[in-house]
Amino acid sequence: IYYIGDSYPAFFDAACREHLYTRIFILPPWKDIYISDDARYENYEQAVLIHEHLVETYEKYGYNLIEVPRDTVDNRILFILDKLS
């Protein structure tokens, strides 16, 4: 919501404070493999901006993000599973 210049509604803020997660994995935009399609219509620059706002929002609610490194899908899965164990 900050991405488009609006503030968070009270119900969203309350839900974010009430329903907490122990781990948040985040995958930053990756220019080499980024494509726009029917599901992801933003261009790369917009995706970077959205990502920055997501990071800012998660941190606002006290989360320490775990950034998943750029790698193969299999290695990303292994990384996440390792962090969960």
ZILINRA-V382507 format. One record per residue. SS is DSSP state (~ for helix, > for strand, _ for the rest). PSI is psi in degrees with one decimal (* if undefined). Layout:
ss = [SS;SS]
psi = [PSI;PSI]
//
This chain:
ss = [_;~;~;~;_;_;_;_;_;~;~;~;~;~;~;~;~;~;_;_;_;_;_;>;>;>;_;_;_;_;~;~;~;_;_;_;_;_;_;_;_;_;_;~;~;~;~;~;~;~;~;~;~;~;~;~;~;~;~;~;_;_;_;_;>;>;>;_;_;_;_;_;~;~;~;~;~;~;~;~;~;~;~;~;_]
psi = [-40.2;-29.6;-37.0;5.9;2.8;162.0;166.6;136.9;155.6;-39.4;-34.5;-46.7;-44.5;-42.7;-40.0;-33.4;-26.9;-38.7;90.9;151.6;150.3;-29.7;141.4;118.8;135.4;137.7;111.1;157.9;145.7;102.8;-38.7;-27.4;2.2;131.6;149.3;141.4;-164.8;-28.2;-28.6;86.4;-8.5;148.7;174.2;-43.1;-39.3;-38.8;-39.5;-44.5;-44.1;-43.7;-45.6;-39.8;-36.1;-46.1;-47.1;-42.1;-47.5;-44.1;-33.7;-35.4;12.8;11.9;142.0;112.8;146.5;109.5;123.9;124.4;155.4;121.2;-172.8;161.1;-46.0;-43.3;-32.4;-41.7;-46.6;-40.1;-48.5;-45.8;-38.9;-41.6;-26.5;-19.4;*]
//
